[in-house]
Amino acid sequence: MGAAIGGHVLAAGRPLAVYDPVADTTALATAGAIVCSSPTQVAARADVVLVVVVDDAQVRDAVAGAFAGAAPGTVVAICASVRPDTCRELAEEGARRGLHVIDAALVRGERGAEEGRLVLYCGGAEDVVGRLRAVAEPFAEAVVHVGDVGAGQVAKTANNILLWACIRADIEVQRLARTLGVEPAKLREALALGSGANRPLAEWGNHRLRWPHKDLDVALAVAAEAGVEMPLAAQLPELMRELTVDDLRELL
């Protein structure tokens, strides 16, 4: 996703510095990106830093590196889906350094990044989110300010629960309809006009099922700590474990 985002930034004529310990950054370098050897070097060259990694541990490592190189006033946007308290802790540490840490959780996944149609759910000071909004124009359809630091992750967690719940419900109703003689494609057309309409159903067959278990583990852990029972969401990890991309494509 970071590579796709970077491609849109470069295509818009914006300067870009990148670091990735795993992926090949040759394509971005060819397009004009400055390839760095660490998050520290990236932050030293940027006034807005996007952290596009997988989990809390990777976020903490990347942000620690960025802190070492960032000048006061730099915005560090946590784009991964992580715990709200991780964002709040890093924001407090950043503030002591004169830095602005916000959460900017990415919605619409890999396809959204590739198409330049991401949505960012943001938590932090509104003026700081405004600085990110200007940077995100090449790759985001919307940058939504939800509340204080951590609020973007809360919104993303809610979005994730609904995403995986919809996909599981969608596959079950399509299997039922097909068994009863109604083709899934026809059913999707009909449901799009009723209360069964949902984005996963409208985009059926394109989902890659990359992170359901990570997303749901975070959601259930946060709910448990808040003392909120979520009996439906609690069933989703096992139900999603049974599904593959082929199961979805079988119903096209």
C-alpha positions, 0 to 999 in steps of 0.5 A: 500500500505504501508503494501505491501511495508513493506512486500517486504522490510522485505522479502529482509532482510532489517530492517523496522520500521512502524507506522499506526494509523489505520491498523493492523500492526501485520503481519509486526511485525511478519515478523520482523518490529519494530512497532512504536507509531508515525512518530517521532519514525519511523524517529528516527530509519530510514535514509530513511522515506517513507510517504504513506498516502492519501492526503495533510493534512495527508502528512503534519501531518506525515512529521511534526511528522517525522521532530521531530525525524529525524536526519540531513541527513535523507531522507523523501520521500512523496509517496502520490499523493499530490500538488507539492507546498505541497512538495516544502513547506515541502522540504524548511522546511526540508532543514532548519532542515538539512533534505532531503524532496523529492517527490516519487509519487507511480505509478501502485497502490495497485496491483503494491505494492502487486506485488513489481512492483511500479514505483516512479516518483521523484522530488528532488536532484539526489543524494538524489533520488539515496539513495531512489532508493537503498531502493526501490529495493525490491518493485519498478520496476523503480525509475524515477528522473523527476526534482526538488522537486514537479516534481514527483507530476507533472508527477504523475498528468499527469499519473493520468489524462491519467489513468482515461481518458483511462479507460473511453474511454476504457469502451465506445469503448468496450460497442460500440464494444459489441453492434455491435457484437464484443466481448470485449476480442477480441477487446482488443487483436486487439487494443493492436496491434494498436494506441488504446493500453494502460496499463488500457486496457491491464490490464482490469478487475483489476482496483479498482477505488479507487481514481479517484476523489481525483486524478482529483481534484488535477489535475484540481486545479493545472491546474486552478492555472497555467492558463491551460485549460483542457476541456477533463480532466474537464469532467472526474470527472462526467464521472468517478463518473458513473462507478463502478468496476462491470461496468469494469468486465462486459466487461471481 
